[in-house]
Amino acid sequence: MFKIYTKFRKRDWWIILLIVLLTILQVYCTMLMVDYISGMITAIEYVNAHNSANELLSIFSNALSNQPGGDSFLFTLTGLIRPHVQNDVIVWDQLMTDSSFQAFLSVLPKEIGDMFTTISKAGPGDIWIEGGMMVLVAAGIMGCQIVIEVAASYVTANLATKVRKELNEKISNFSLAEIKHFTPASLITRTTNDVQQVSMCTLLVLRMIFAAPVTAIWAICKIQAASWELTLSTAITIVVLVLALVVIMCLVLPIFKTMQKKIDRINSLMQENLTGIRVVRAYNAESYQEEKFKKSNNDLTKAQLFTGRILALLSPIMMILMNVLTLAIYWIGAYLMNGETNLNYANVSAFSSLATQIVMSFMMLLMMFVMWPRASVSAKRINEVLECPLSIQDPINPMTPKETGTVVFDDVSFRYPDAEEDVLEHISFVANQGDTIAFIGSTGSGKSSLVNLVARLYDVTEGHVYIDGVDIRNLTQVDLRKRIGFVPQQGLLFSGTVRSNLSLGAEGEYNDEECLRALKIASADSFVSEMEGGIDASIAQGGTNVSGGQRQRLCIARAVAIKPEIFVFDDSFSALDFKTDKTVRENLAREEKNATKLIVAQRIGTIMDADCILVLQEGKVVGKGTHKELLKTCEIYRDIALSQMSKEELGL
């Protein structure tokens, strides 16, 4: 979590400082509110005493009955007050100016004299003053809370935005090796759910990490001198609360650590179901897939229900403890008030409010520590992505190519990360500008792996790959891929329009003329013109609103649009019929004659006109030459050719 917090901007730290200051002001106002509540209670008592002489005498009787000579004192006091009583109400102005009463007060303890003075001045105005101050303090508390909430939300939102941005940038720079290591489903979870968990915890931290301890310490300082008996009851309540939360945390923490992996599994199954929906329906496998999803969904649900039920105990536990503490404070306070202590109802009420503040503060801190572990797991998963070393990086001092359209494989071997054996061994060939080099072989022979090395989607294990006379590891990835028009085996289109898909590799969008040129070469202009909107026709995510052959032709047009030096076709003609296949290849040969073409194919007809054909078998080159040469020298190529074409068509 703390590594994530290093991503706060300088502005955010100033806002956090503002939150700290506002928190202190809020706690100060809260403590003032307690004082004003106590003052309000005292004012009400004095106003009641002021308005009723009989109640006043009763209060004096109760207060002074235990004093030595209390009966004589009360008799004298009553005699002095009675002349100034009119309609059962004491005329305080007359009483306080009576010389006999002033002489009587002068021989009494100072506290009693002060009490008479206060009562004489008491009136409804005191309640309005105390109440008005309470309203002002409450408004201050509310204002502080609003600003703190807004500031904390602002800081948290900016942190989440920055983390998501960094995650997206880092994932965009991942090679296929890193993506395979994390899996797409897990990367999606880390970018969404994990960031959300960190955001929620951060918001809670900014709201509570300062408020809770400041409130607790301040309240403890105010109550420590009141009564050790009341303080002890508060301490016992806090200990019980802490123990209860420790038990709850021990139960839920192990579940939190596995919950994110369960979410990964859910996302993985959803992605698998959506991308493979045609296969699922073709095999009537909906029930099978639903059962898999149901199992993972139930696992996640059980984990969430368990943690939810355990955490749900916090609220009733807190309420029970709060009510028990309040009852204990008033019960002990009543006992102490009846004894020889200076406690009164206002003191006990203030103590009850402060004790509530202390317990709530500890509750907030412990709640934060309950959420912290799950957020820490999410933060760790985020940091794993952000700190993952890139297997493919740009050189510190990139070189400038001096050739154009050349591709050289020099004794190249390659194995996938964590694999035990090479999938390509000692591959060598040279492609000059304008040449067409084809690769053919059985499934799993390494054809796609080979062309992936050209675009540096993986780095070679041994040997060198040269583009335009420079080892591709000495070129920046941007510079390298600007020179290559890559058409993958599975045509993928992005949501948008035909134009936006063709302009994928451009700084802006291509104009109509540039788009039409690319579409004509890919033999895609005919069906695009029939679509509603033409070049600006809508394309669904993944290109699901066009056929497989149309999708592949649009992918070929996308590669043509950037006018690359080198074309890489990874079995990109497989979804085209023979006529369209031939037309596209003829267009490429005519319009892109200066571009080098690397073609992976299964059809002999697609590659028989290539300048050089490499036959691969289990990652090794077992044949190399032109179509006619390989028919004579390579038995594997001859068998592939005869499986697709007759001897007459092959000229045998």
Secondary structure, DSSP 8 states (H G I E B T S, - for coil): -HHHHTT--HHHHHHHHHHHHHHHHHHHHHHHHHHHHHHHHHHHHHHHHHH-HHHHHHHHHHHHTTSTTHHHHHHHHHHHHGGGEETTEE-HHHHHH-HHHHHHHHTS-HHHHHHHHHHHH--HHHHHHHHHHHHHHHHHHHHHHHHHHHHHHHHHHHHHHHHHHHHHHHHHT--HHHHHHH-HHHHHHHHTHHHHHHHHHHHHHHHHTTHHHHHHHHHHHHHTTT-HHHHHHHHHHHHHHHHHHHHHHHHHHHHHHHHHHHHHHHHHHHHHHHHTHHHHHHTT-HHHHHHHHHHHHHHHHHHHHHHHHHHHTHHHHHHHHHHHHHHHHHHHHHHHHHSSSS--HHHHHHHHHHHHHHHHHHHHHHHHHHHHHHHHHHHHHHHHHHT---SS---SS-----SSS-EEEEEEEE--TT-SS-SEEEEEEEE-TT-EEEEEESTTSSHHHHHHHHTTSS--SEEEEEETTEEGGGS-HHHHHHTEEEE-SS----SEEHHHHHTTTSSS---HHHHHHHHHHTT-HHHHHHSTTGGG-EE-GGGTTS-HHHHHHHHHHHHHHT--SEEEEESTTTTS-HHHHHHHHHHHHHHTTTSEEEEE-S-HHHHTT-SEEEEEETTEEEEEE-HHHHHHH-HHHHHHHHHHS-HHHHT-
